[in-house]
């Protein structure tokens, strides 16, 4: 008899991400729900040379948990939309590079 594997939900992926070690590596299907974006957004960001730092290992794109958290923390926390300042790819790259 064929065994049926339960489908992993985005909620499960997010929970697994936050429970993991900071050095753990995750594919884009895990990172997209953590960031609240589509996988295609992560792919487009990589193509444009912006977004979260990643590694390419044996053809697979992998994100380190600590890099994802650094990317999130590099963005300014605001309490309303009038405080939000759009950043361009250069600002984002500089803020990440300055944290290294």
MMTF fields as JSON, N, C-alpha, C and O atoms, coordinates in Angstrom:
{
  "mmtfVersion": "1.0.0",
  "mmtfProducer": "UNKNOWN",
  "numBonds": 399,
  "numAtoms": 400,
  "numGroups": 100,
  "numChains": 1,
  "numModels": 1,
  "chainsPerModel": [1],
  "groupsPerChain": [100],
  "chainIdList": ["A"],
  "bondAtomList": [4, 2, 8, 6, 12, 10, 16, 14, 20, 18, 24, 22, 28, 26, 32, 30, 36, 34, 40, 38, 44, 42, 48, 46, 52, 50, 56, 54, 60, 58, 64, 62, 68, 66, 72, 70, 76, 74, 80, 78, 84, 82, 88, 86, 92, 90, 96, 94, 100, 98, 104, 102, 108, 106, 112, 110, 116, 114, 120, 118, 124, 122, 128, 126, 132, 130, 136, 134, 140, 138, 144, 142, 148, 146, 152, 150, 156, 154, 160, 158, 164, 162, 168, 166, 172, 170, 176, 174, 180, 178, 184, 182, 188, 186, 192, 190, 196, 194, 200, 198, 204, 202, 208, 206, 212, 210, 216, 214, 220, 218, 224, 222, 228, 226, 232, 230, 236, 234, 240, 238, 244, 242, 248, 246, 252, 250, 256, 254, 260, 258, 264, 262, 268, 266, 272, 270, 276, 274, 280, 278, 284, 282, 288, 286, 292, 290, 296, 294, 300, 298, 304, 302, 308, 306, 312, 310, 316, 314, 320, 318, 324, 322, 328, 326, 332, 330, 336, 334, 340, 338, 344, 342, 348, 346, 352, 350, 356, 354, 360, 358, 364, 362, 368, 366, 372, 370, 376, 374, 380, 378, 384, 382, 388, 386, 392, 390, 396, 394],
  "bondOrderList": [1, 1, 1, 1, 1, 1, 1, 1, 1, 1, 1, 1, 1, 1, 1, 1, 1, 1, 1, 1, 1, 1, 1, 1, 1, 1, 1, 1, 1, 1, 1, 1, 1, 1, 1, 1, 1, 1, 1, 1, 1, 1, 1, 1, 1, 1, 1, 1, 1, 1, 1, 1, 1, 1, 1, 1, 1, 1, 1, 1, 1, 1, 1, 1, 1, 1, 1, 1, 1, 1, 1, 1, 1, 1, 1, 1, 1, 1, 1, 1, 1, 1, 1, 1, 1, 1, 1, 1, 1, 1, 1, 1, 1, 1, 1, 1, 1, 1, 1],
  "groupList": [{"groupName": "UNK", "atomNameList": ["N", "CA", "C", "O"], "elementList": ["N", "C", "C", "O"], "formalChargeList": [0, 0, 0, 0], "bondAtomList": [1, 0, 2, 1, 3, 2], "bondOrderList": [1, 1, 2], "singleLetterCode": "X", "chemCompType": "L-PEPTIDE LINKING"}],
  "groupTypeList": [0, 0, 0, 0, 0, 0, 0, 0, 0, 0, 0, 0, 0, 0, 0, 0, 0, 0, 0, 0, 0, 0, 0, 0, 0, 0, 0, 0, 0, 0, 0, 0, 0, 0, 0, 0, 0, 0, 0, 0, 0, 0, 0, 0, 0, 0, 0, 0, 0, 0, 0, 0, 0, 0, 0, 0, 0, 0, 0, 0, 0, 0, 0, 0, 0, 0, 0, 0, 0, 0, 0, 0, 0, 0, 0, 0, 0, 0, 0, 0, 0, 0, 0, 0, 0, 0, 0, 0, 0, 0, 0, 0, 0, 0, 0, 0, 0, 0, 0, 0],
  "groupIdList": [1, 2, 3, 4, 5, 6, 7, 8, 9, 10, 11, 12, 13, 14, 15, 16, 17, 18, 19, 20, 21, 22, 23, 24, 25, 26, 27, 28, 29, 30, 31, 32, 33, 34, 35, 36, 37, 38, 39, 40, 41, 42, 43, 44, 45, 46, 47, 48, 49, 50, 51, 52, 53, 54, 55, 56, 57, 58, 59, 60, 61, 62, 63, 64, 65, 66, 67, 68, 69, 70, 71, 72, 73, 74, 75, 76, 77, 78, 79, 80, 81, 82, 83, 84, 85, 86, 87, 88, 89, 90, 91, 92, 93, 94, 95, 96, 97, 98, 99, 100],
  "secStructList": [7, 7, 7, 7, 7, 7, 7, 7, 7, 2, 2, 2, 2, 2, 2, 2, 2, 2, 2, 1, 7, 6, 6, 7, 3, 3, 7, 2, 2, 2, 2, 2, 2, 2, 2, 6, 1, 7, 2, 2, 2, 2, 2, 2, 2, 2, 2, 2, 6, 7, 1, 1, 7, 7, 3, 3, 3, 6, 6, 3, 3, 3, 3, 3, 2, 2, 2, 2, 2, 2, 2, 2, 2, 6, 1, 7, 7, 7, 1, 1, 4, 4, 4, 7, 7, 7, 7, 7, 2, 2, 2, 2, 2, 2, 2, 2, 2, 2, 6, 7],
  "xCoordList": [0.84, 0.0, 0.887, 1.888, 0.525, 1.285, 1.005, -0.144, 2.094, 1.947, 1.775, 2.502, 0.83, 0.555, 1.258, 1.057, 2.09, 2.779, 1.899, 1.373, 1.738, 0.926, 1.637, 2.863, 0.849, 1.404, 1.935, 1.277, 3.141, 3.731, 3.147, 3.206, 2.593, 1.986, 3.02, 4.095, 2.687, 3.56, 3.747, 4.831, 2.704, 2.799, 3.854, 4.654, 3.862, 4.855, 6.266, 7.204, 6.41, 7.722, 8.241, 9.412, 7.362, 7.756, 8.142, 9.143, 7.365, 7.668, 9.009, 9.797, 9.27, 10.539, 11.712, 12.777, 11.502, 12.547, 12.923, 14.102, 11.934, 12.225, 12.76, 13.439, 12.477, 12.979, 14.402, 15.054, 14.881, 16.174, 17.351, 17.201, 18.511, 19.78, 20.059, 19.664, 20.722, 21.01, 21.839, 21.786, 22.593, 23.419, 22.688, 23.26, 21.454, 20.687, 20.44, 20.275, 20.42, 20.177, 18.773, 18.322, 18.092, 16.732, 16.592, 17.233, 15.744, 15.421, 14.414, 13.847, 14.204, 13.312, 11.865, 11.118, 11.454, 10.074, 9.838, 8.695, 10.905, 10.795, 10.903, 10.208, 11.762, 12.025, 10.876, 10.578, 10.24, 9.146, 8.053, 7.699, 7.501, 6.476, 7.023, 6.297, 8.293, 8.892, 8.9, 8.62, 9.224, 9.296, 7.934, 7.783, 6.96, 5.632, 5.589, 4.838, 6.395, 6.438, 6.301, 6.328, 6.154, 6.115, 7.54, 8.481, 7.694, 9.001, 9.521, 10.721, 8.637, 9.051, 9.658, 10.508, 9.231, 9.809, 11.26, 12.123, 11.533, 12.91, 13.767, 14.908, 13.209, 13.936, 14.226, 15.328, 13.252, 13.427, 14.464, 15.281, 14.43, 15.424, 16.838, 17.765, 17.001, 18.329, 18.766, 19.924, 17.856, 18.167, 18.599, 19.48, 17.974, 18.295, 19.506, 19.951, 20.036, 21.208, 20.892, 21.746, 19.682, 19.309, 18.636, 18.483, 18.247, 17.549, 18.481, 19.564, 18.045, 18.749, 19.958, 19.89, 21.067, 22.254, 21.914, 21.144, 22.495, 22.201, 23.448, 24.456, 23.36, 24.428, 23.859, 22.681, 24.695, 24.275, 25.156, 26.36, 24.544, 25.272, 24.671, 23.496, 25.509, 25.067, 23.801, 22.901, 23.742, 22.611, 21.407, 20.444, 21.43, 20.316, 20.601, 21.719, 19.6, 19.711, 19.315, 18.222, 20.224, 19.976, 20.247, 21.192, 19.398, 19.525, 19.86, 19.24, 20.831, 21.163, 20.211, 19.948, 19.706, 18.756, 19.304, 18.578, 20.563, 21.137, 21.168, 21.027, 21.351, 21.335, 19.929, 19.763, 18.92, 17.531, 17.19, 16.577, 17.584, 17.311, 18.051, 17.487, 19.293, 20.056, 19.362, 19.298, 18.847, 18.144, 16.893, 16.623, 16.148, 14.932, 15.299, 14.655, 16.32, 16.706, 17.348, 17.396, 17.842, 18.462, 17.426, 17.776, 16.165, 15.108, 14.542, 14.301, 14.342, 13.894, 12.506, 11.612, 12.332, 11.049, 10.268, 10.767, 9.064, 8.246, 6.888, 6.453, 6.224, 4.911, 3.773, 2.612, 4.102, 3.08, 3.736, 4.955, 2.939, 3.48, 4.16, 4.994, 3.834, 4.488, 5.948, 6.744, 6.301, 7.679, 8.536, 9.764, 7.898, 8.622, 9.38, 8.815, 10.659, 11.477, 11.856, 12.483, 11.484, 11.862, 13.361, 13.968, 13.958, 15.388, 15.617, 14.795, 16.719, 17.041, 18.013, 18.447, 18.354, 19.212, 20.568, 21.128, 21.108, 22.41, 22.347, 23.262, 21.273, 21.117, 21.066, 21.697, 20.311, 20.156, 21.482, 21.827, 22.223, 23.514, 24.495, 25.258, 24.472, 25.377, 25.043, 25.944, 23.749, 23.384, 23.745, 24.135, 23.625, 23.997, 25.504, 26.018, 26.226, 27.698, 28.27, 29.293, 27.619, 28.144, 27.996, 28.697, 27.098, 26.901, 27.902, 27.978, 28.671, 29.627, 30.935, 31.841],
  "yCoordList": [-1.179, 0.0, 1.246, 1.301, 2.219, 3.465, 4.37, 4.606, 4.87, 5.756, 7.191, 7.641, 7.906, 9.295, 10.204, 10.108, 11.091, 12.066, 13.299, 13.815, 13.771, 14.988, 16.192, 16.295, 17.083, 18.274, 19.225, 19.482, 19.742, 20.71, 22.082, 22.531, 22.736, 24.045, 25.147, 24.913, 26.345, 27.497, 27.741, 28.121, 27.524, 27.69, 26.746, 27.145, 25.482, 24.512, 24.947, 24.798, 25.483, 25.933, 27.089, 27.115, 28.038, 29.189, 28.715, 29.172, 27.814, 27.292, 26.556, 26.707, 25.766, 25.04, 26.008, 25.794, 27.083, 28.09, 28.705, 28.741, 29.189, 29.888, 28.951, 29.407, 27.651, 26.693, 26.224, 25.616, 26.495, 25.975, 26.76, 27.876, 26.148, 26.763, 27.954, 27.911, 29.009, 30.167, 29.837, 30.578, 28.749, 28.38, 27.451, 27.061, 27.096, 26.193, 26.837, 28.052, 25.996, 26.454, 26.03, 24.923, 26.943, 26.686, 27.058, 27.99, 26.314, 26.631, 27.761, 28.184, 28.239, 29.387, 29.078, 29.995, 27.822, 27.485, 27.682, 27.841, 27.673, 27.955, 29.449, 29.975, 30.125, 31.545, 32.439, 33.443, 32.092, 32.923, 33.173, 34.332, 32.147, 32.446, 33.182, 33.946, 32.961, 33.698, 35.187, 36.016, 35.523, 36.919, 37.473, 38.683, 36.609, 37.059, 37.421, 38.309, 36.732, 36.993, 35.677, 34.599, 35.777, 34.607, 34.149, 34.939, 32.881, 32.357, 33.159, 33.419, 33.552, 34.317, 35.672, 36.192, 36.24, 37.505, 37.292, 38.107, 36.209, 35.897, 35.662, 36.117, 34.949, 34.68, 35.972, 36.163, 36.842, 38.126, 38.994, 39.646, 39.001, 39.764, 39.253, 40.046, 37.932, 37.382, 37.791, 38.153, 37.735, 38.099, 39.565, 39.909, 40.427, 41.852, 42.168, 43.315, 41.178, 41.393, 42.083, 42.771, 41.91, 42.522, 41.465, 40.315, 41.856, 40.924, 40.236, 40.732, 39.095, 38.35, 37.633, 37.082, 37.653, 36.908, 35.427, 34.932, 34.722, 33.304, 32.551, 33.147, 31.255, 30.38, 29.482, 29.128, 29.12, 28.182, 26.951, 27.0, 25.854, 24.619, 23.52, 23.174, 22.981, 21.919, 22.334, 21.521, 23.582, 24.082, 24.499, 25.027, 24.28, 24.671, 26.009, 26.263, 26.854, 28.143, 27.925, 27.443, 28.289, 28.116, 29.412, 30.142, 29.676, 30.865, 30.422, 29.497, 31.073, 30.793, 31.599, 32.772, 30.968, 31.622, 32.939, 33.933, 32.972, 34.199, 35.32, 36.491, 34.978, 35.994, 36.558, 37.75, 35.695, 36.14, 37.096, 38.14, 36.739, 37.594, 38.923, 39.972, 38.895, 40.14, 41.032, 42.249, 40.43, 41.192, 41.856, 43.03, 41.101, 41.653, 42.801, 43.85, 42.609, 43.625, 44.852, 45.913, 44.728, 45.862, 46.872, 47.993, 46.489, 47.395, 48.157, 47.602, 49.427, 50.324, 49.953, 49.651, 49.975, 49.721, 51.038, 52.037, 51.042, 52.261, 51.974, 50.825, 53.044, 52.867, 53.271, 52.954, 53.967, 54.281, 54.475, 54.623, 54.475, 54.503, 55.813, 55.833, 56.904, 58.173, 58.183, 58.98, 57.307, 57.217, 56.341, 56.405, 55.528, 54.573, 55.283, 56.102, 54.969, 55.51, 54.362, 53.399, 54.452, 53.396, 53.416, 54.479, 52.233, 52.154, 51.523, 50.744, 51.858, 51.211, 50.071, 49.878, 49.323, 48.144, 48.519, 47.739, 49.685, 50.094, 50.35, 49.966, 50.996, 51.232, 49.91, 49.756, 48.949, 47.647, 46.908, 46.332, 46.919, 46.231, 46.869, 46.167, 48.209, 48.898, 48.596, 48.419, 48.534, 48.282, 46.861, 46.631, 45.918, 44.536, 44.427, 43.771, 45.058, 44.987, 45.623, 45.171, 46.659, 47.34, 46.486, 46.718, 45.502, 44.638, 43.5, 42.796, 43.305, 42.198, 42.551, 41.719],
  "zCoordList": [0.0, 0.0, 0.0, 0.715, -0.785, -0.901, 0.296, 0.67, 0.883, 2.041, 1.563, 0.677, 2.136, 1.769, 2.763, 3.974, 2.221, 3.072, 3.224, 2.238, 4.454, 4.631, 4.008, 4.038, 3.455, 2.828, 3.9, 4.908, 3.656, 4.583, 4.259, 3.114, 5.249, 5.045, 5.241, 5.794, 4.784, 5.009, 6.509, 6.95, 7.275, 8.732, 9.295, 10.141, 8.828, 9.281, 8.897, 9.68, 7.69, 7.228, 8.082, 8.46, 8.379, 9.211, 10.611, 11.163, 11.183, 12.516, 12.517, 13.451, 11.482, 11.384, 11.246, 11.824, 10.468, 10.296, 11.639, 11.992, 12.395, 13.645, 14.716, 15.635, 14.627, 15.616, 15.295, 16.143, 14.1, 13.644, 14.21, 14.707, 14.119, 14.488, 13.564, 12.399, 14.037, 13.182, 11.933, 10.951, 11.957, 10.81, 9.836, 8.818, 10.126, 9.262, 7.899, 7.789, 6.868, 5.505, 5.068, 5.362, 4.353, 3.898, 2.431, 1.945, 1.736, 0.351, 0.276, 1.283, -0.942, -1.137, -0.762, -0.423, -0.814, -0.437, 1.058, 1.486, 1.855, 3.281, 3.555, 4.425, 2.826, 3.091, 2.627, 3.273, 1.533, 1.007, 2.057, 2.272, 2.721, 3.733, 4.955, 5.591, 5.29, 6.411, 6.094, 6.96, 4.843, 4.41, 3.986, 3.816, 3.819, 3.383, 1.911, 1.507, 1.104, -0.336, -1.096, -0.503, -2.401, -3.266, -3.573, -3.491, -3.925, -4.335, -5.52, -5.61, -6.425, -7.603, -7.224, -7.946, -6.104, -5.636, -5.217, -5.541, -4.503, -4.117, -5.368, -5.439, -6.349, -7.59, -8.345, -8.86, -8.406, -9.088, -8.38, -9.031, -7.055, -6.287, -6.575, -6.74, -6.635, -6.945, -8.344, -8.554, -9.29, -10.674, -10.763, -11.551, -9.953, -9.949, -9.069, -9.021, -8.383, -7.532, -6.223, -5.664, -5.728, -4.447, -3.577, -3.988, -2.401, -1.527, -0.55, -0.241, -0.076, 0.953, 0.351, -0.748, 1.097, 0.66, 0.617, 1.44, -0.349, -0.5, -0.933, -1.312, -0.871, -1.334, -2.42, -2.392, -3.369, -4.388, -4.245, -4.498, -3.837, -3.582, -4.455, -4.331, -5.34, -6.264, -7.023, -7.23, -7.426, -8.207, -7.386, -7.943, -6.082, -5.216, -4.556, -4.109, -4.498, -3.812, -2.359, -2.062, -1.46, -0.034, 0.715, 0.416, 1.691, 2.527, 3.945, 4.47, 4.563, 5.961, 6.846, 6.581, 7.885, 8.784, 9.298, 9.331, 9.698, 10.244, 9.202, 9.556, 7.921, 6.86, 6.654, 6.395, 6.772, 6.637, 7.777, 7.555, 8.984, 10.142, 10.01, 10.321, 9.556, 9.345, 8.324, 8.498, 7.267, 6.229, 6.824, 6.568, 7.609, 8.233, 9.17, 9.148, 9.983, 10.968, 10.328, 10.95, 9.099, 8.408, 7.938, 7.569, 7.947, 7.504, 8.69, 9.763, 8.463, 9.52, 10.02, 9.229, 11.325, 11.949, 11.994, 12.513, 11.46, 11.436, 12.065, 12.142, 12.516, 13.126, 12.188, 12.448, 11.098, 10.102, 8.737, 8.65, 7.68, 6.32, 5.959, 5.053, 6.636, 6.311, 6.761, 6.264, 7.694, 8.158, 7.251, 7.306, 6.419, 5.576, 4.473, 3.747, 4.348, 3.268, 2.356, 2.798, 1.095, 0.162, -0.026, -0.154, -0.043, -0.287, -1.646, -2.127, -2.251, -3.518, -3.25, -2.114, -4.28, -4.131, -3.537, -2.767, -3.87, -3.344, -1.839, -1.109, -1.365, 0.07, 0.817, 1.863, 0.276, 0.91, 0.966, 1.998, -0.125, -0.182, 0.805, 1.468, 0.9, 1.814, 3.262, 4.081, 3.591, 4.983, 5.39, 6.535, 4.489, 4.801, 4.894, 5.8, 3.975, 3.973, 5.238, 5.752, 5.735, 6.928, 8.181, 9.166, 8.164, 9.318, 9.371, 10.378, 8.311, 8.284, 8.928, 8.982]
}
